[in-house]
Amino acid sequence: MLAGCGRVARSAASGLRWGPPGRAGGCSSSAPWRWVSTSWSPVGAAFNAQQQHRRELGKKTGLFGVPELSCPEGFQEAQERSLQETERLVQKACTTPPGKEIVMIFDQLSDALCRVADLADFVKIAHPDFAFREAAEEACRSIGTMVEKLNTDVDLCQSLRKLLADKGVMESLDPETRRVAELFMFDFEISGIHLDEEKRRRAVNLNVKILDLCNEFLIGSHLPNKVDKHILPEHIRHHFAVEGNYAQISGLNADSPDDLVREVAYKVFLYPNAQQLHCLEELLTSRNLLAQLVGYDTFAHRALQGTMAKTPEKVMQFLEKLSDKLFSRYNIEPSLYCPFFSLGACMEGLNILFNKLLGISLYAEQTEKGEVWCEDVRKLAVVHEQEGLLGYIYCDFFQRPDKPYQDCHFTIRGGRLKENGEYQLPVVVLMLSLPHSTSSLPTLLTPGMMENLFHEMGHAMHSMLGRTRYQHVTGTRCSTDFAEVPSILMEYFANDYRVVNQFARHYKTGQPLPKHMVSRLCESKKVCAAADMQLQIFYAVLDQIYHGKHPLEKSTTEILKETQEKFYGLPYVPNTAWQLRFNHLVGYGAKYYSYLMSRAVASMVWKQCFVQDPFDRAMGERYRREMLAHGGGKEPMLMVQGMLQKRPSVEDFVDALVSDLDQDFETFFMDSE
């Protein structure tokens, strides 16, 4: 009955500033923002101490403007209110005759739970206060348990089944309402509503167990490994955090120029942890048991229902064909590009692109005291030139202690048409891990960071422009292999010189980024893209095997070794267990292929619709109308077909990805300037 609550876990010299309070950002020649309490301010400028003081003196509220969330205990109050509203709506659904109102009640029910679950899902990961994180974690578990119980509530399901069985009423409903009704029934079915009472109880217990195992695995995947610091050569110890006699290895240090640092980080960070290994095995086993209990051969068969791919067999066909066509093919120095990509400049670039393509502008809005969880979080209002305010984006962009080192989009509140005719505006968070600015240096982004920023903003625009009647299918609440299309499409814009030339300026001199540097960057990406694509295939195949037929024929580490050597080509490093850090197994279980399939669709959309003119307003409106506006309210392949005017095959997906590696492709727009 309920699904989709949760996350999707990527200036001009006149310039914009973007940095934490009291720190400089953007270009040295720009003037600071001024807050105007009755209006919005331009995106990208820096705050000063006086502006921060105004916030502190302002009206007090709770996180995201929710009054009770001014303290951790407020989560208990929020969840109790949500559960009370849930009980009322369940009773109403069970006594309402078949009709459109049933679907509206179900969506209100979904909204009541997701308003707490989505917000808590973000806070439990990102809030700097442990008490808030702990309270949010408990709220997630409580709401999650309720969702699984509702998904096996026979009386609730029966009210929906009566609607679906009434052909006359169903034919009178609009396509979006019919699809949402079918999606709610699909959630019942994959949760085992057709089972007897004892098996339904087992399904609920398995789902709750899986939720707990997912949380345990996620936490474990981020925990550092420690090693006696004296084992490490003295000249590399400063690269790692040292506590007492131990060096803490909390990542792969993949960007380090020192080979030894990378080797040490790889071997120590990926050293097998018995508890984490047991957790993964339990998670995979429990998922398989649940899938078989509700009537599927494997968890992958269950997870792929309703996606573009449809079946695990289709996914493996796609991955194997792509792997067969790939071959490994300049490196660039990222630090040469950073001065041209200040955060303020990049935000201005996004503003220019969205304005030209979609008629949308981003404005900074002052927050009230208690509304944000860290003083460097920025709130953006997304405003359409004719439709007005579309929603809000909270930008949690900067590094801080205990903050996960990952780029993510979180839905905090989904958009929907409310009972009084007003539209509930969507609220999202974009979380990045960017360095802070200093008194002499703005926050500067590497090309990869800039691309990730564009990627995550693609998710945000999907959330803002998915103007669905029902929050159950709002924005990124769609099939996983479609949800990444808008974000990956933004990466193509981020790598087009005509777009980059609009905003990339040296933060000191105002000099534009030279065209030859963009050309070199594009060429280097082709080399990296081939290897990265092969790596993504390896990850996706591994994910399919883990969620395929059980019991697994070998240990997860042995499967990793074989799959890596077959699909990636690099030898396995003994005494490592990379799969224990593969946190996408939680949110993308059996669906990791989605990144590749979404990239294929994005590639086709880019080449067919935007490569001639990345600022084509007519194409931008078509993109909004055919792909963004529906959220998950329309079958994903129909949205792709509407945009491309054809229904792509597996071969089309493969060819689109391989053609991106063509050495001549990017020169099209470079030579056309």
Buried (B, 14 or more C-beta within 10 A) or exposed (E): BBBBBBBBBBBBBEBBBBBBBBBBBBBBEBEBBEBEEEEBBBBBBBBBEEBBEBBEEBEEBBBBBBEBBBBBEBBBBBBBBBBEBBEEBBEBBBEBEBBBEBBBBBBBBBBBBBBBBBBBBBBBBBBEBEEBBBBBBBBBBBBBBBBBBBBBBEEBBBBBBBBBEBEEBBEEBEEBBBBBBBBBBBBBBBBBBBBEEEBBBBBBEBBBBBBBBBBBBBBBBBBBBBBEBEEBEEEBBEBBEEEEEBBBBBBBBEEBEEEEBBBBBBBBBBBBBEEBBEBBBBBBBBBBBBBBBBEBBBBBBBBBEBBBBBEBEBBBBBBBBBBEEBEEEEEBEBEBBBBBBBBBBBBBBBBBBBBBBBBBBBBBBBBBBBBBBBBBBBBBBBBBEEEEBBBBBBBBBBEEEEBBEBBBBBBBBBBBBEEEEEBBBBBBBBBBBBBBBEEEBBBBBBBBBBBBBBBBBBBBBBBBBBBBBBBBBBBBBBBBBBBBBBBBBBBBBBBBBBBBBBBBBBBBEBEBBEEEBBBBBBBBBBBBBBBEBBBBBBBBBBBBBBBBEBEBEEEBBEBBBBBBEEBBEEEBEEEBBBBBBBBBBBBBBBBBBBBBBBBBBBBBBBBBBBBEBBBBEEBBEBBBEBBBBBBBBBBBBEBBBBBBEEEBEBEBBBBBBBBBBEEEBBEEBBEEE
